[in-house]
Each structure stands twice: as C-alpha cells, then as structure tokens.
Amino acid sequence: MFAPQQFPLCYNPYSCIQEIDPYSLEPLVLKKVLIPAMWVAVSVALVNCGSSSSGGSGISGIAYRAFVSNPVGGGINIVNAETDVRATTVGPISAGTSPSMMVVTPNRAETLVFSGNNNCSPTPPSPPCQYSIINNAKESSAAQVPLQYPTESIVISPDSSVAYVALPLEKVVEQSQGAIEVIGVAGSNLGVSGGQIDIPSVQYLSINNGGDRILAFSPNSDSIAVVTPSNLGTGNAVVTYVGGFDRPVQAFFSSDDTTAFVINCGAECGGTQASVQQFDMTTNTLGGSVAACAPAVPPNLPQCAGSFALVNGSTMYLAGTPYMTGQPSQSCTGEPTAAQTCGLLSIIDLSRMTVTGNAIITDGYHDRMAMGANGQLFIGARTCTEIVPPYPPPAGAEVRGCLSIYNTLTTAEGNVAPGGVVIPPVNGDVTGIQPIGTRDVVYVVQGYAVPGGSLYIYCTTIDSNDNCLTVDAAQIPPTNNPIYAPLMVGNFYDVVTVDF
C-alpha cells in the first residue's frame, strides 16, 4: 500500500512533482520544477454542506473520498481526501470509455459521470457518449444511459431524484436540433429516461432552489427558455421563451426564487455588453441590470466581460475576457507577465446591483470557480494565453496557464494583498476544482489537453496547528514560503468529493 510520504510535498522554491503512471497509478519518477520566488502558495477549503466527513466509506473504507475521472485510463479513481492517497484496496470505478465531467447529487448518494468528448456521437468510429450513475456507497456503477451527443451542462433536482442534461446536438424530428434529456437518478426510476424537452441548441442549464423552474441557455441567442419541470417526462413540459438579454449563459436565484440574476456574456459570446440582468421569475419579465465593466482608463474604452460566476451571500464574482471588434481587448499593462491579453474579474453587490471592484486575471473562456476558506477564490478557464518556458526553465522564467486565485479578504493572505491575484506557474486548461471541506486544501485538475490533466494540491494554512497537509509540523515553513504540491500526473479531467 502507498504511504502518504510517497506523494512528496515540498516546502521550498523548488517544488516537487510526483509523477504517476496514468494507467497503473504507480509512482514513476520524482522531478523538480522551478517556481519563481514571486509566487506564493494559495489553497482553499470550501465548507461544502458541512465541514466534517459523513463517515461514509464504501468498500474502499475511506471516510472522506474524492473521485477523480480519468478519460484515458477509463475509470473513476478514489482518493482519500484526508491524506491525499489513492485507494489501493479497490480499483477505479467503471464509468464508460472516457469519463470526464462529474456531478454529485445534493444528497451525495450518487455521482453522475459523462463519458465522451466533443467528438463523441452515435456514428462509429467516433467514441460513444454515455451517462453513468455511480452509487457512492457501493463505489460501483448503478446505471448507464446512452447519449447520442456530448453535453457541457447537467443539473440535478434539489431532491436528488432527476437529472437534466443539455444536449445541443440532439436530433429532434421536424425541429431544430437540441433538447434537454430527463433522467431518473433515484429509486425505481434510476437510469430511466423521462423524455426530452426540445430547446434548439440548448447548451447550459440553471435550476432554481425549489427545483420547479429551469432556465436554459443557447449559444448565439438573446433569449432564455424558462422551463417548468413539474410536468417533465409526461410530454407536457411548459417552455416559455423570453427575449431582451445579451447572450445569456448562466443564472443564480434569490433565496425565495422570485428573482433570477442572469449572466449576459455580451461581446465575448458574440453579443454587445456583458452584464447581470435581473429577471422576475413570477412574471417572466426583465428588471434592472448592471454592466460588468471595469472603469475606463483614458483614452481606452471601459472593459466589460462575464462568462461564469459564483455567488457568495449577496456578492457575485463574475469572470470573463473582454472583447472588442471580435478580439480580446483587455491588456495586461502593469501585470508581471509576457501575455498580451488578460481577463477580468468583476465583484458585484447584488443587493445594490453595483460593481464594487475589479481585478485582472488570466484570459480564455472561464467556466470553473470555487470559493473556500481564507477567502481565496479559484477561477479556472480554458484556451487562455499560456507562457511555456523552455525545459529546463531558466531561473525566473515565467510559467502561465489558465488558473487564477483571487484574495477576497480585506487583509493580506501571506504576501498576497487584499484583492490581489496569483497566477500559479502551471500550464494548461483547468477542468476541475474541488475544495476539501475538512482541510484547508483545494484540489485542481489542470493541463488536460497536453500532456494530460494533473491533480494538484494547494494549501494556505501553514502553522503548527495546520490541518492542511499530512506532514510533520516541524517541516512546515513560514506562511510566506512558496509552496506547491502536485499529487498525480496523468490524464485526469475532473474531481469531486462525495462525502459531507
């Protein structure tokens, strides 16, 4: 069995990477990567539905588990999220030929896994698309549902009984392609199709707190589809289309579900201006809005962007890449980077519908975000501007990828100022972010395209009472010392925790 020390954690400017064979998950080689002294360790823990383990163990015997999908190895790996060690008493859970995106049900009983990629289809030799339902207690696949085409968005009803899958390429008889697939995920309806709701090119879904309304978003559209799910699966689902938006992509809901805050992607998605638009869910009418822009710096125009958000209380953190005349337009002036274009984070007070702050982050299309302990916000993107140094990298060489970490605190975290941003020196797209609720740790999967996504660990709380890393307290350095601790290098894609 692997012992925790077999995954080295290095507390100095030269950080260790433990490389793991993507198929066997056996250690291969230990090598060092230079991390410039300007970088500080930033890692967070999300209080996900409680801050302690449920004690659920499955056959692996692990109380607090992380599932990591491996599209190349063809399975879901189980990792002990308390010790960062892969389960050795059980193998990967089967979930199709190339498992990638994962969603855990609200009651943590099942994990839904999409197997396939943007090229999957029902036509050979393309790989098949599949939707697997994992029974978390048994750590095994409970049902498989074939899909005709890929998905980027799955939402689950608050009672954990039904999943809604957006399929923009789904064939619909005598209509434009695109539909929401309805699938049971509990009881006698486990894996049973509940029918389709036809919505042209539907790409993203947001479900309200009560589970009685879904907002569906299609690319290149200024309308949203308002779906009433009470009759879903009966063929009588009510769909109402409402216009007046600007390339909407996402929505959040007030606690009483009377108001939705709709993210307008604007120019980045082929529209005009990014904003947050209030939408009255009781009357299906538009309310007030606020442009997601940074103040103009003469002689330049204001920069506006917003493709993905996270809401914490009444504060929204909205990330995106500003565009003008069809090109990225946010300069990186004043930032310590060779990148020519950057992204924008806007902080919005939803109670007043005002922008209270902005920060420069990586560019690309932002579609991952998580908040955790110590007020650190992890923001992931894909297809960003990357800085890749020669190997071995010369001293001080910049390494830049698609992860940004924003300090939301009014005080410094280490040597990161309030409102400061860290761009960790890791290349690649970010495909998974999962804070660990029992520790001051966040897992990040980054670099999937080339050479393959790796699972990294970030940590912030560094003191004698640290519960962040499984190391002897005497080895823990001062808070400001650069820390960077990868876990596994392979071909991973997503990571979730499945226990409370």
N, C-alpha and C positions, 0 to 999 in steps of 0.2 A: 504494500500500500504506500501511496505517496504521503510523506510527512509535510507539514506546512513549509518547512525550510527548503523544500525542493523547488519552491517558487520564490527565488531571491527577491528581496525588497531592498533597494539601495538608497542610502541617505547621503548622497554627495552629488556634486555637479555632473558626475559620470554615472548615468543611471543604467541599471541592469535590465536586459530583456531576456526572459526565459522563453526560448523558442520551443514550440510543441509541434510534433508531427500532426498535421490536420486530420489524419485518418486514425492513428492509434492513440493520439493524445499523450504519447510518451515524450519525455523531455529529449531534446535533440542536442542543443548547444547553448552555451551562455556567451553572450557577446555584449559589448558596451557601445553606447551611443552617447555622443557628446551633447549635453544640454547647456546652452549658454547661461551664464550666471544671471542674466536679466529675468529668467523665468522663475516663478515661484510655484510651489505645489498648491493646487487648488482642487479640493474634492469635497463633495457634499453628501448629506444623507437626507432623504425625503421621509417625512413622517407619513408613511403610506398606510392609511386605515389603522393607525395604531403603531406604537413604537416597539413592540415586542413580538417575538415569534409566537406563532399559534401552537407550536409543538407538533404540527403535522409532519409526518416523516415519510410516508410511503414505504416501499420496500428497500429504499436506499438507507433508511434510518436517519436521514438528515432532517433536523428540526426546521431550519430556515434555508430554503432552497432557491437557487437561481437556475432558470432554464436558459440555455444558450443554443441558438439554432445554427446548424452547420450545413449550408446548401451543397457543399462539396462532399462532405462525409456522409450526408444523407441521414441526419438524425438530430435529436434534441439532447444535448449534453446536460447533465445535472451537476451543479457546483454547490458546494457548501458555502453559503454566503456569509457565514460567521468566520470561516477560516480560509476562504479562497482556494479550497482544494476540491478537485473534481472527484465525484463519487467513483469508487473503484469496485464496489460490490455489485453494481449494475451497469449495463451498457447504455448507450444512447437510446432514447425513445424513438421508435419509428414514426415518421410523420411525412410520408411521401418521398419523392426522389430528390427534392431540393428545397427543404423547409427554410423559410426566410422570416417574414413578418409574423409576430405573435401578439395575441391579445388575451388577457386574463379576465375571466368573468368577475363581476363585482363581488360575488360570494366566495371567490377563489377556489371553486370546485373544479373548474375546467380551464384549460388553456386552448385557445383556437389558433391554429397554425396554417398559414398559407404556404403551399408548396408550389413553386413555379417561379417564373421571372417574367420580364416584359415580353419575352418571345414565346411563352407557353401558349398552346392552343390545342384544339381537338384534332388538328391535322398533323399526322406524322410527316417528317421526323421530328417536329417540334415536341419538346417535352410536355407532358400533360399537366394541366393545372389541377390542384386538389386542395381541399379544405379539410383538415384533420381536427378532431376534437380529442384532446388528451384528458384523461381522468387523472387529476393531480394526486389523489390519494393512492391510486394504484400505479401511478407512473407508467401508464400504458395508453395506447391509442384506443379510444372507445368507439369512434365512428369516423368514417371517411366519406366525404361528399365530393364527387367530381364537379369541377367547374369548367366551363367552356373557355373562359378567358381570364386574364390576370385582374387583380384588384390592388388598390392602394389604400382602401379605407374599409374598416369593419367596425361597427358599433354594436353594443350589446344592451339589451333592455336592463333597467335597474334591478329587476327581479331575477336576472341571470337565466331567463328562460328562452330568449330568442336572440339570434344574431341577424344583423342586416349587413349585407355585403354589396358594395358598389361595384358594378361590372360595366364599365363604359363601352366595351366592345360586344356586349351580349347581343345576339341576334334576336330581333323581335319581328314577328310576322306583320308585314304590311305597315311597318313603322320604322322610324329611325332607330339605329342600334343603341343599346343602353338600358340597363334595368337594375333594380335592387333585388337581390336574391334573399329570400327569407328562409332561415334555417333554425329548427329547434335545437337547443343545446342542453335540455334537461328532461328528465323523466322519460315517459313513453315517446316523446317527440324528439329524442336525442338523434341528431343527424337526419331528421325528416324534413324534406322541403316543404315550406309553407307557401310556395308560389313566388311570383315575381310582381314587382311594381315597375311598370315601364316609364322610364325617365330618360330622355335622349342624352347619351354621352355622360351619364352621371359618374362623377369621379370621387367626390368627397362627401361624407355624411357627418352630421352632428345631431345628437339625440338630447332631448331636454331631461331635466331632473326626474320628472314623473314618468317618463317613457311613453307619453301619449302624443308626442309630436317629434317628427324628424325633419330637419332642414337638409335638403340635398342640393349639391352644387355641381355644375357642369362647366367645363372649360369654354372660354370664348363666349360666355353668356353674361348678361347683366341682370338675369332673373334668378330667383331661387324657387325650388319646388318645396312646398310645405305639405308634408305627408302626415296624415292622421292614421297611426298604426292600429287603432282599435279593431279594424276590420281586415288587417293584413292576413293573407293566407286564405281569405274567403273569396278573393277576386273582386271585392268591393272597396278596396282601399281608396280613401279620398285624397286626391292630389290637387293642390291649388298652386298656380304659378303667379309669382309676384315680381314685377319689374322695378326699375328705378335704382338698381345697385350698380357697382362698377367692378366687374369681375370678382364676385364674392367667392370665398374659398373655405370659410370656417365660421362657426358661431359659438357663443357662450350664452348662458341663460341666467337670469336673476333667480334668486332662491325660490320665489313664488311662481316662476315660469311665465310671468306676464310679459317680460321683455327679453328679447334676444339682442346680443351685441354682435353684429355681423362684420367680419373682416372683409373689406374690399381690397383686393390685391392691386388694383389700379394698373399703372403703366408696366410693372414687372410682368403682368399676365396679359398684356395687350390692351389694357384699358387706359384710363386717363390719370386718376389720382388715388393713391392708397388712403384709406380712411377706416374709421369704425362707425358703423351705422346702426342706430337703434331701430328695432323692429318690434312693433306691438303684436304680441302673439295672440291677443284676444280679438283683434280686428284685422290682422294681416295688413297693417299699414306702416309706413315708414315714419320714424320720428327724427330726432336730432342726430347730427353727426359731427365728428371731429377729424380733421385731416391728420394723417400720421406722417408729420413732416418735422424736419429739423429747421431751426431759424436760418434764414438766408444769410450768407456771408457775401456782401457785395464784392465784385459785380455779379456773382453767381446767383442763380435762382435757388429757392428752397428745395431741399432733397426730401422726397417722400417715398415710403416703402412699407409693405406689410404683407407677408405671405403666411406667417404662422405665429400663434400667440399662446401665452399661458396667463391665466388669471389667478391672482393670489389676493383674496379678500376683494377690495374694490380697486385694486391695481392691476392693470393689464401690461404685460411685457410683450411687445409686438416687434418681430424681426422681419427683415426683408432686404432686398437690394434695389436701391433707387435706379430708375431707368429714365432716360430722355432720348427722344428720336430713335428709339429701338435699341439703345446701347446702355450698358451700366454707366452711371454718371456720378457716383459718389467717389470722390478722390480720397486718397489715404494720406493727405497732407498732414504732417505733424506726427504720423504714426511710425514706429520703428520697423518698417517693412519695405521690401522691394516691390510689393504688389502695387499695381496702378489703380485698381478699383477696390472699394470696400463695401461692406453692408452697413445697415442702420438698425439700431435698436431704439424704439420709442417707448417711453414709460407714460402710461395714460391713466389718469384718475377717472374711473367710470362714473363715480358719483357726481362729478362736475363736468365730465366729458371734455377734459382739457389734457394737453400734453404737458407733463411736468418735467421731462428730461429726455435726453438722447445720449447715445453712445455709439462709437464706431466699432463694428465687429467684422468678421470675415464676410465676403460676398458669397454668391451662389444662391441656390434655392433652399430656403430654410424650411425644414419640416420635422424637426425634433427639438424638444425643450423640456427641461425638468428643473424644479426648484428643490433645494434641500436645506439642511442645517447650515448654520453660519451664514445664511443669506446669500449663498452662491448659486447663480443661475447658469445652467449648462445649456448652450444653444448649438444645435447641430445643423449642418447644411450639406448639400451635395453639389457637385460641379462648381466648386469655388476656385478662386485663383490660388494655386499652390506654388510654394517655393521649395524646390527639391535640390539640395546641395549635392556636390559630387561625393562619392564614397571612397575612402573615409572622409567625413566632413572636416574641413579646416576649422581651426579654433575660431569661435564667434560666428560661424556660418548660420544663416537664418534657415529654419525649417518651418514651414507654414502649411496647415491643412484647413479643414472645414469646421473645427471646433472652436467656439468662443466661450469664455467663462466671465460672467459679469458679477461684480460685487454689489449687491443691492443694499448693503448696510450703509449707515451714516458714519461708520467708523472703519478704519483700515482693517483688512484681514491679512495678516502677515505684512508684506510690504506692498500690497495692492490697495490703493487709495479708495475711498468711497466712490462708487460709480466707475471704478476702474475696470479694465478688461484685460484678460490674459488670453493669448492665443498659444496653446501648448504646441511644442515642436514635434508634431506628428502629422504625417501626410495622409490624405485620403478623405473620402466621404464619411460622414457619421451616419450610421444606420441603426444604432441602438444606444439609448441612455437609460440607466436604471439606478437611482439612488438606493442604498441599502438601509432599510428602516431601523435596524438595530445597531448601526455603527455610523461613524462619520466618514462614510465611504460612498463613492459612486462608481459604478461600472459603466464604461463606454466602449462600444464597438466602433472601430474606425479603420478605414483603409480597405473596404471590401473589394473594390474593383481590382486594384493592383497593390501588393501581391496577394491580398486576401485579408479580410477583416480580422483584426486582433482585438482581444478583450483586455482593456486597460483598467487599472485601479487608480483613483485619485483620492487624496486624503488631506484634511485641513487641521484637525485637532491633534496637535503634537505636544504632549506634555506627559508628566509621569502618570497621569490617570487616563491616558489615551485608551480608547476602545476602538481605535480605527484599524490598526494592523496587528496581526498576530506575531509580534516580535517582543523581545525583552525590553523593558522600559529603559534600561541602561543604553540601548542602542539608539534611542530616539533623540534626534538633534534639536537645536532651537527651531522655533516656528518658521523663521525666515529662510532656513536652509532649503535649497531646491530639492524637491522630491518628485520622483516619477516612477511608478511601479507597475509595469505591464504584467499581466497574468498569463495569457495564452496567445500565441501567434498561430494563425491558421487561416481558415476560410469561413469565419463566423459572420453572422449577419445581424441578429437581434438578441436582446437579453431582457428577461423579465424576472421578477420574484413572484412566487406563487403562494407564500405563506404570510399571514398577518404579522 
